[in-house]
């Protein structure tokens, strides 16, 4: 089954729009600013900022501890094609998450929510989704559409089942931590 680029963009618009509608325009405006700055940085500053970031950090650390030859050797061998896309996506996701955290922290919701707040939150969320979708699918590692292949028996046993089990454990830990009662002060 193949999902076209228009369908993919529609899912991003609707999903991020609903998320923005729920969060409200006061928080989404901060997030929109952060995502806009991230996209401007990546479009005009170049994607090599994130593509080679782990090597640059490791080379800098090696130079700090006194291994300049190792640092030069590491810097001389840049990451290759599949890993550059992975690093680019990881760096972009980190900045987008930072934009959402900043929006949550600095955006104070109003006491009353009306139709205008819902619509403006939806529009700002949809813009965030558009920026993210256009950036992701403009990179070389992504296609214009998404091909969905259902896993076969071997893939399910070796890859997906352990991921599902890890997801269940993480979910149970998160539920357990969220249901803890705060410790009261004792006199």
N, C-alpha and C positions, 0 to 999 in steps of 0.2 A: 504494500500500500504506500502510495506516495502522497505527501501533503505538499501542496504548492506553496509558493512564497506568499501569495495573497492570503491564503488560509493561515499560514504561520504568523504573518503580520497581524491578522485579525485576532488570533488567539492572544498575542502579546498586547494589542490594544485593549481588548476586553478584559483580560486578566489584570493588567496593571491599572486600568481605569477603575475597575471595581475596587481594587486595593486602595487606590487613591481616594475613591468615594468614601470608603470606610475610615480611612485615616484622617481625612479632612484637608482643606486647602492650606491651613496654617502649617501643617507638617509637610505637605507635598511641595510647597514652594521652596523650602529648604532642600528637600531631596532633589527637586528639579534643578536647583542651582548647582548642587554637587555633581549631579550626573552631567549637566551641561559642561561644567568645567572639566570633568573627566574626559568627555568626548572631544572637547576642544584640545585638550592636552594630547590625546591620542591621534587625532586627525592632523593637527599642525605640528606637534612635537615629534611625531613619528612613533611607530609601535615598537621600535627597538628598545625603548625605555624599559619595557617589561619583558621582552623576548629574551634578553640576555641578563636580566636582573640577578638570578641566582649565581651565575658565574662572576658577575661583578662584585657581589657581596662576598663570595668565597675568596676571590682574589684579593680583595681589600683586607679581609680578615687575615689571610696568609701573610700579606705584607706587614700588617700590624704586629704579628708575632715574630717577624724577622725572617721569614722564608720568601725573600724577594724572587729567587729563581723559580720557586714553585708557583708564585703568584703570576709571574710573567708567562710561564708555561700554561697555566690554567686560562689566562686571558687570551692566549694565542689560539685556543681551540674552542671556538664558539659553539653554542648549541645548534643542533641541526633541525631540519624541517618539522618533524612531528612535535618535538619538544618546544619549539618556539611558539607554536600555536597554543599549546597547553599553558605555557608561562604567560602568554598574552591574555588568555581567558582568565587565568587565576588572578593576575594583577588587576584586570578590569573588574572582575567580580568583587575583589577586595575593596576597590574604590567605590563601587556601587553600594556595597553593604555599608561602608563608612558614610556615604551620603544618606542612606536610610537611617542609620544610627543618629547622625547629626540632626536630621529632620525630626526624629522622635524626641531627641533631647531638647532642642531649641524651639521647635514649633509648639506653641501652647494652643490647645483647642479652645474655641469659644464656647460659652455656656449654652447658647442656643444654636441649633443646626437647622437651617432652612433649605429650601430647594436650591437656592443659589450656591450655598456651601457644597451641597452634594454634587452639583453640576461642575463647579470649578475644581473640586477635588478629583472628579472623574477625568476632566480634561487634562489636568496636570499629570495625573497618573498615566493616562494614555500617551502623553508626550514622553514621559519617562520610558514607557514600554517601546515606543517608536524609536527613540534614540538607541536603546539597548539592542533591539532587534536589527536595526539597520547596521549598527556597528558589527554585531556578531556575524551577520550574513554577508558583510562586505569583506571579511577576512578570507584568506586563501583556504583555510582548513574547513570551511563550511560551504555547503551548497546552497543554491537558491531555494530549494525545497528540502524537505526532510523525508528520508526513506525509513519507513518503520518495518523492521523484520522481527517476526515473532521468534523467540528462542526455540531451539530444538532440544532434545533430551540431554545431550552432553553439556551444552551450554547452561542449561538450567541447573544441572547437578553441580557443576564446577564453579559457576560464577554467581548466578542469581540467588540461589538458596543461601549461601553464606552472607550475602548482602542483606537479604531479608531478615535473617537472624540477627545481624548486627543492628539493623534498623529497629527491630522489636526490642532489643536490649536497651538501646539508646532511648527509645520512647518510654520504656518502663522506668528508666533512671530519671528522665525529665519529669514524668508524672510524679514519681516519688519525691523529687526535690521541690516540685511546685506545691505539693500538698503538705509540706512540713509547716508546722506552726511556729511562729516566732517565739524565741525564748523571752520570757517575761523577766523584768528586773526584780531582783530580790532586795529587800531593804537591808 
